[in-house]
């Protein structure tokens, strides 16, 4: 059974568009205290609360509709994607809870068992305790995790801590969105996309901390342009991307050429366009940079081993993000 045929969207491309989401949360004023180090204000990857002088709790949740047809791979990808928020903050994940929506009268429970097995195997790889969760009867199959981690509050990776004059690195190639959209439409399987999505960002996170880096975010449903713009805006800098340096998965450009661009990707580009400087860069290139990723890499303000430098930060200018 093809799980993607039971989903209106796919993976992080099914997220509510960033502009709409910001309007929804703009009027919320939650209770807070000086111990809340990272909350709603900057739209960071996870919440951070100090529990004592050198320890902070980092909490996140992430779930989505089926991004691939294989149930086991769906579980692995969703778990790796949820863990990515913890790594993007420079934290170590400790415990995870499953979040499940399943059409129990439509899809066999044996497939759900495979989804959960995939999530469990990734949690084991990450050395994270998987301790239950919540499930509901849902018209669409959905899976993800709520994860709690721990960090040193003086050594966080944040999206509001970027300084001008630094290189910007990307730890995974782009192209997940167009390849997954092609998979959903045709049934073709792209092993390179699955391998990228299930690869944890743990090593990249540790390398960033070891290098003294303070600013990072993971590249998921809002694309490199969307997440990069959010980091630039929160930090008060301009992010300059050299599109000739950005790596892509094999087959990504062909999938774009053949029209496998999700609605989420187009909404990402529309959202950043008013703050985007991209003279001379064609629309196809911008669509790839806005491609809605699932379990993408880290966008790091600094250099880490093995990650290509794809741009730089400069003093805030006319545009929040520039593609050259």
C-alpha positions as CSV (number, residue, x, y, z in Angstrom):
1,X,0.0,0.0,0.0
2,X,1.3,3.5,-1.0
3,X,1.2,5.6,2.2
4,X,1.7,8.8,0.3
5,X,-1.6,8.3,-1.5
6,X,-3.4,8.8,1.8
7,X,-1.8,12.2,2.5
8,X,-2.9,15.5,1.1
9,X,0.7,16.8,1.4
10,X,4.0,15.1,2.1
11,X,6.4,15.5,5.0
12,X,7.3,19.0,6.0
13,X,5.7,20.3,2.8
14,X,2.4,19.9,4.6
15,X,3.3,22.6,7.2
16,X,1.0,25.6,7.5
17,X,2.7,28.4,5.5
18,X,5.1,30.6,7.5
19,X,3.3,33.8,6.9
20,X,-0.1,32.4,8.0
21,X,1.5,30.7,11.0
22,X,3.1,34.0,12.2
23,X,-0.2,35.8,12.0
24,X,-1.9,33.0,14.1
25,X,0.7,33.2,16.9
26,X,1.3,36.9,16.9
27,X,-1.4,37.6,19.4
28,X,-0.5,34.9,21.9
29,X,1.1,36.1,25.1
30,X,2.0,33.0,27.2
31,X,3.2,33.0,30.8
32,X,6.9,33.5,30.9
33,X,9.8,34.0,33.3
34,X,13.5,34.9,33.2
35,X,14.3,31.2,32.9
36,X,12.7,30.9,29.5
37,X,15.8,31.4,27.3
38,X,14.1,30.7,23.9
39,X,10.4,31.0,23.3
40,X,8.0,32.2,20.6
41,X,9.6,35.5,19.8
42,X,12.3,34.4,17.3
43,X,10.6,31.4,15.8
44,X,13.5,29.1,16.8
45,X,13.7,25.4,16.4
46,X,12.8,24.5,20.0
47,X,12.0,26.0,23.4
48,X,14.7,26.3,26.0
49,X,14.2,26.7,29.8
50,X,17.0,27.1,32.3
51,X,16.7,24.6,35.2
52,X,19.9,25.6,37.0
53,X,23.2,27.5,36.3
54,X,24.6,25.2,33.7
55,X,21.7,23.1,32.5
56,X,18.7,23.9,30.4
57,X,15.8,21.8,29.1
58,X,15.2,21.9,25.3
59,X,11.8,20.8,24.1
60,X,10.3,20.3,20.6
61,X,7.6,18.4,18.7
62,X,7.4,17.5,15.0
63,X,5.0,15.3,13.1
64,X,3.7,15.1,9.5
65,X,1.9,13.1,6.9
66,X,3.5,10.3,5.0
67,X,6.5,11.5,2.9
68,X,7.4,8.1,1.4
69,X,5.4,4.9,0.7
70,X,7.5,2.5,2.8
71,X,6.1,2.5,6.4
72,X,9.5,1.7,8.0
73,X,11.2,4.5,6.2
74,X,8.4,6.9,7.0
75,X,9.0,6.2,10.7
76,X,12.8,6.6,10.4
77,X,12.4,9.9,8.5
78,X,9.9,11.4,10.9
79,X,12.0,10.5,13.9
80,X,15.2,11.9,12.4
81,X,13.3,15.1,11.5
82,X,12.0,15.6,15.0
83,X,15.4,15.0,16.6
84,X,16.8,17.6,14.2
85,X,15.2,20.4,16.2
86,X,17.1,19.4,19.3
87,X,20.4,19.2,17.4
88,X,19.8,22.5,15.7
89,X,19.8,24.1,19.2
90,X,23.1,22.5,20.2
91,X,21.3,20.2,22.6
92,X,21.5,16.4,23.4
93,X,18.2,14.6,23.1
94,X,17.2,12.5,26.2
95,X,13.6,11.2,25.8
96,X,11.0,10.9,23.0
97,X,7.3,10.3,22.9
98,X,5.5,9.0,19.8
99,X,2.8,11.1,18.1
100,X,0.5,9.0,15.9
101,X,-2.5,9.6,13.7
102,X,-3.8,6.5,11.9
103,X,-6.8,5.6,9.8
104,X,-7.4,2.3,11.6
105,X,-10.3,1.2,9.4
106,X,-8.4,1.9,6.2
107,X,-4.8,0.9,6.7
108,X,-3.7,-2.3,8.5
109,X,-2.2,-1.9,11.9
110,X,0.8,-4.0,10.8
111,X,1.9,-0.9,8.7
112,X,1.6,1.2,11.8
113,X,3.9,-1.3,13.6
114,X,6.5,-0.8,10.9
115,X,6.2,3.0,11.2
116,X,6.8,2.7,15.0
117,X,9.7,0.3,14.4
118,X,11.4,2.8,12.1
119,X,11.0,5.5,14.7
120,X,12.3,3.2,17.4
121,X,15.4,2.3,15.4
122,X,16.4,5.9,14.9
123,X,15.8,6.7,18.6
124,X,18.1,3.8,19.4
125,X,20.7,5.2,17.1
126,X,20.4,8.5,18.8
127,X,20.6,6.8,22.2
128,X,17.2,8.4,23.1
129,X,14.7,6.8,25.5
130,X,11.5,6.2,23.6
131,X,8.8,6.0,26.3
132,X,5.3,5.8,25.0
133,X,3.3,8.6,23.4
134,X,-0.2,9.3,22.1
135,X,-2.2,7.9,19.2
136,X,-5.5,8.9,17.6
137,X,-7.8,7.6,14.9
138,X,-7.1,10.0,12.0
139,X,-8.2,10.1,8.3
140,X,-4.5,10.5,7.3
141,X,-1.5,8.6,8.5
142,X,0.7,11.0,10.6
143,X,3.7,10.3,12.7
144,X,6.3,12.2,14.6
145,X,7.7,12.7,18.1
146,X,7.8,15.1,21.1
147,X,11.4,15.2,22.3
148,X,13.1,16.6,25.3
149,X,16.8,17.3,25.5
150,X,19.4,19.0,27.7
151,X,21.9,21.8,26.9
152,X,24.4,24.1,28.4
153,X,22.6,27.5,28.3
154,X,25.8,29.3,27.6
155,X,26.5,27.1,24.5
156,X,23.3,27.1,22.6
157,X,22.9,27.3,18.8
158,X,20.2,29.9,18.2
159,X,18.7,31.6,15.1
160,X,19.0,35.1,16.6
161,X,22.8,34.8,17.3
162,X,24.2,35.3,13.8
163,X,26.9,38.0,13.5
164,X,27.8,39.8,10.3
165,X,31.1,38.9,8.5
166,X,30.9,35.1,8.9
167,X,30.7,32.3,6.4
168,X,27.5,30.2,6.2
169,X,27.6,26.4,5.8
170,X,25.0,23.8,4.9
171,X,25.4,20.3,6.2
172,X,23.0,18.4,3.8
173,X,22.2,18.9,0.1
174,X,18.9,20.3,-1.0
175,X,16.4,18.7,-3.3
176,X,14.4,16.5,-0.9
177,X,11.1,18.2,-1.7
178,X,11.1,17.8,-5.4
179,X,12.3,14.2,-5.2
180,X,9.6,13.4,-2.6
181,X,6.9,15.0,-4.7
182,X,8.1,13.0,-7.7
183,X,8.0,9.8,-5.5
184,X,4.4,10.6,-4.5
185,X,3.3,11.2,-8.1
186,X,5.1,8.3,-9.8
187,X,6.1,5.7,-7.2
188,X,9.7,6.1,-8.1
189,X,12.0,5.5,-5.1
190,X,15.0,7.7,-4.5
191,X,17.5,6.0,-2.2
192,X,19.7,9.1,-2.1
193,X,16.8,11.1,-0.7
194,X,15.9,8.5,2.0
195,X,19.6,8.2,3.0
196,X,19.8,12.0,3.5
197,X,16.5,12.2,5.4
198,X,17.4,9.5,7.9
199,X,20.9,10.8,8.6
200,X,21.0,12.5,12.0
201,X,22.3,16.0,12.5
202,X,24.0,15.0,15.7
203,X,27.6,15.1,14.3
204,X,27.0,18.4,12.7
205,X,25.6,19.9,15.9
206,X,28.6,18.6,17.9
207,X,31.0,20.0,15.3
208,X,29.3,23.4,15.5
209,X,29.6,23.6,19.2
210,X,33.2,22.4,19.1
211,X,34.0,25.3,16.7
212,X,32.4,27.9,19.0
213,X,29.6,28.5,16.6
214,X,26.5,30.2,18.2
215,X,24.0,30.5,15.3
216,X,22.3,27.7,13.4
217,X,18.9,26.5,12.3
218,X,17.7,23.3,10.5
219,X,16.4,23.5,7.0
220,X,13.0,21.8,6.8
221,X,9.5,22.8,5.6
222,X,10.2,26.5,4.9
223,X,13.2,25.7,2.6
224,X,16.7,27.2,2.8
225,X,15.3,30.6,1.8
226,X,12.6,30.6,4.5
227,X,14.7,29.3,7.4
228,X,17.6,31.5,6.3
229,X,15.4,34.6,6.2
230,X,14.0,33.8,9.7
231,X,17.5,33.5,11.1
232,X,18.7,36.7,9.3
233,X,15.6,38.7,10.5
234,X,16.0,37.4,14.1
235,X,19.7,38.3,14.2
236,X,19.5,41.7,12.5
237,X,21.8,40.7,9.6
238,X,21.5,40.0,5.9
239,X,22.2,36.5,4.7
240,X,23.9,36.2,1.3
241,X,23.6,32.9,-0.5
242,X,25.8,32.0,-3.5
243,X,23.5,29.7,-5.4
244,X,26.4,28.2,-7.3
245,X,27.8,26.8,-4.1
246,X,24.6,25.1,-2.8
247,X,24.7,21.3,-3.2
248,X,21.8,19.3,-4.5
249,X,20.9,15.6,-4.4
250,X,21.1,13.7,-7.7
251,X,17.9,14.0,-9.7
252,X,16.7,17.2,-8.0
253,X,17.2,19.4,-11.0
254,X,15.5,16.9,-13.3
255,X,12.5,16.7,-10.9
256,X,12.2,20.5,-10.9
257,X,12.5,20.5,-14.7
258,X,9.7,17.9,-14.9
259,X,7.4,20.0,-12.7
260,X,7.5,18.2,-9.4
261,X,7.3,21.4,-7.3
262,X,5.1,21.3,-4.2
263,X,2.6,24.0,-3.3
264,X,4.5,24.4,0.0
265,X,7.7,25.3,-1.9
266,X,5.9,28.0,-4.0
267,X,4.4,29.4,-0.8
268,X,7.8,29.6,0.8
269,X,9.2,31.6,-2.1
270,X,6.1,33.9,-2.1
271,X,6.6,34.6,1.6
272,X,10.3,35.6,1.3
273,X,10.0,37.4,-2.0
274,X,9.3,40.9,-0.5
275,X,12.6,40.6,1.5
276,X,14.6,38.8,-1.2
277,X,17.3,40.3,-3.4
278,X,17.9,38.1,-6.3
279,X,18.8,40.1,-9.4
280,X,19.8,37.9,-12.3
281,X,18.8,34.6,-10.6
282,X,16.1,32.7,-12.5
283,X,12.9,31.4,-11.0
284,X,13.8,27.8,-11.1
285,X,16.9,28.4,-9.0
286,X,14.9,30.3,-6.5
287,X,12.3,27.4,-6.3
288,X,15.1,25.0,-5.6
289,X,16.4,27.2,-2.8
290,X,12.8,27.5,-1.4
291,X,12.2,23.7,-1.8
292,X,10.4,22.4,1.2
293,X,12.8,20.0,2.8
294,X,12.0,17.1,5.2
295,X,14.7,16.2,7.7
296,X,17.2,18.6,6.0
297,X,20.6,19.7,7.3
298,X,21.8,22.5,9.5
299,X,22.3,26.0,8.2
300,X,25.3,27.1,10.3
301,X,26.8,30.5,10.6
302,X,30.4,29.4,10.6
303,X,32.5,26.6,9.2
304,X,32.5,22.9,10.2
305,X,34.4,20.0,8.7
306,X,32.8,18.5,5.6
307,X,30.1,21.1,5.1
308,X,30.3,23.3,2.1
309,X,30.3,27.1,2.6
310,X,27.3,28.4,0.7
311,X,27.3,32.1,1.6
312,X,28.0,34.7,4.3
313,X,26.4,37.1,6.7
314,X,26.8,40.8,6.2
315,X,25.5,43.9,7.9
316,X,21.7,44.3,7.5
317,X,20.8,45.9,4.3
318,X,17.8,46.5,2.0
319,X,17.0,42.8,1.9
320,X,17.0,40.2,4.7
321,X,18.2,37.6,2.3
322,X,20.2,37.9,-1.0
323,X,20.8,35.3,-3.6
324,X,23.6,36.0,-6.0
